[in-house]
Amino acid sequence: MKERSTSELSFYKKVIEALLFVSGRVLTLKELAKVCDGLSLGEVEAVIKELRKDYEGRGVVIREVAHGYRVETIPEVSEYIKRVVKPKNQRLTRSQLETLAIVAYFQPITRAEVSAKRGGVDAGPALKLLLERGLIKVVGRKQVPGRPPLYGTTPFFLEYFGLKSLDELPPLEELKKMVGIEENP
């Protein structure tokens, strides 16, 4: 692989910054390298590191989430942004959040298992909405009679909550205290 000049890397820094700005989604190192005429993953990572440093103390940051990177505004300016950009009401109800948390911590998991962990409350409606919003997906079928679907989280789940990976979820004990998950079902 050829060594890139400083001026070439400076140009690709502009390209990567623009891509992250306009994409509206998380971009992986691989995607960025491919678009940038085959920059190496190390070169793309170095450019992102420079950009992140450039953005220190600014109104936007480049965050690593869901195995990629995106541009985000800093929390301190959110009230001002809401004055111009009207956020879509994508809030989740307590029931939906509880269901999503159970799927995130216990995946792969069936509807019946989710309902049992919620104390016998039917998880069907919440699972349906979470599927529609792309936060969860069917990841397989349980090898029991009836072969019920198994649910797991999606990369969009990580994006939505600003997580790099599921390893960043708070400890399960905290979740159990917050939402009262049943221990043994």
N, C-alpha and C positions, 0 to 999 in steps of 0.2 A: 504494500500500500504506500502510495506516495506521501511525502511529508508536505503538509499544507503551509503556505506562507502566512505571515501575520495578517496581511491585508485580506487574504482569502477567508481566514477565520473571523476577521472583523466583519466581513460581508455576511457570513453565515450566522453570526451573532444577531445581525439585523433580521435575517430571514427567520431564525428560530423565535426571536421575540415577536415578530409579526404573526407567525403561525400560532403561537400560544395565545396571543391577544385575540385573534379572529376566530379560532376554532370553536370556542364555546364548549369544549370538552377536554378531557384528559388526553394528552398525546404521549405515547411511549417513546423511549429512546430510539427503539427500532424504527418507528414511524418517522421520527424526525431525521434520523440518519438517511433513510431511504429517499425522503423528499429533498434532502440537502446533498444530492449528487454523491451519495455513498460515503458521507463522513463516517468515521469510525464511531462506535458507541462511546469510546473514551473521549473523542473530540467533542461530541455532542454534550456529554456530561460536563466537560470542562467549560464549554460555552454557557451552559445553564448555570454552573457555579458562578461564573463571572456575572451573568445577568442577575442572579439572586443577590450578589454583593452590591451591584449597581442600584438595586431597588431598596436596599436598606434605608429606613427612615422615610420612605415614600408612601403614597396612598394605596399602592398595589404591591403584591408579593407574588413570587412564583413558589407554589407549594407542590410537594411530592404527595400525590394521592393515587390510590388504586393502580399502583405499578406504573405510574407515569407522572406527568407534570401539567399544571394549569395555572393561569393567572387568576388571582383572587384579590378582592379589595380587603383592606384591613378592617377589623371589627370596629375600630374607633370612628370610622366615617360612615357606618351603616345608616344612621338616621338621616344623614344628608343625601345619601344615594336614594333612599326610599322616597324622598320628596320629588325626585325626577323619574325614577324607575319604579313603577308600581309592581311589587312582587306578586306572582301568582299565589293564590292560596293553596299551597300544597301540604298544609299541616296534616299530621296524622293524629287520630284520636288516641286516647290512652289504650283502648283495646287493640288498635292496630299496632301501636308501639310495643305493647306487651307481646303480641304475636310475633312481630318482627324480631324482637330481642330473643325470644325462645328459638326461632329458626336460626338466628345468627350463632347462638351458643351451642345448640344441640344438633345442628345439621350433619348429615341429612336426617330429616324427620318427617313423619307422616302427619296428616291432618288430625287423626285420632290421638296421636302422641302429643301434639300441640294442645289440643283441647284438654287432655288429661293434665298436662302441666299447668294449664290455666284454671284448674279446679273444676273441670267438667263443662266449662263454657264452650259452646260451639265456635270453633276457629274458622269455619268455612267462609263467612262473609269477609273477615279480615284478610284471610289468605287470598281471596279473589281480588280484592282491591290492591294488595301488595304485588300480586302477579301483574295486574293491569298497569301499575306504576313502574314496573321493571325492577323493583327492589329485591324480589325473589324469583326463582324459576324452579321448574321441575328438573331435578338432577338425576332421576332414575326411578326405579320401581322397587319396592320392598319385596323380597322373595318369600312371601306368605300368601295364603289363599286370598284371591281378589286382587293381588298385586297393586296395593295402593301407591299413589305417587309419593315420592320423597322430595321434600323442598329444601332448597339451599339459597344462600344469598348470591347476588350478581355483582359484577364489577361496579355497576351503577350504585349499588348499596354503599360500597366503599367511597365512591365519589360524593354521594349525597351527604354522608356523615364526615367527609374529609379525612378518611383513614387511609394509610398506606396499605395495610393488610388487616386481617382479622385479629392478628396478634395485638393490635392496639386497642381492642375492646377492653373496657374496665374488667377487673376480676369478677367472676361469676357470683361470688358472695355478695358483692355490692348490688348486683342486679337482683338477686333473690330478696334482699332487704327492701329495695325500691318498689318492686312490683309483686312481691309475695308469691313467687313461683313455688309450686308444690314440689316436695323432695322426691317422692318415690313413684309416681305413675309412670 
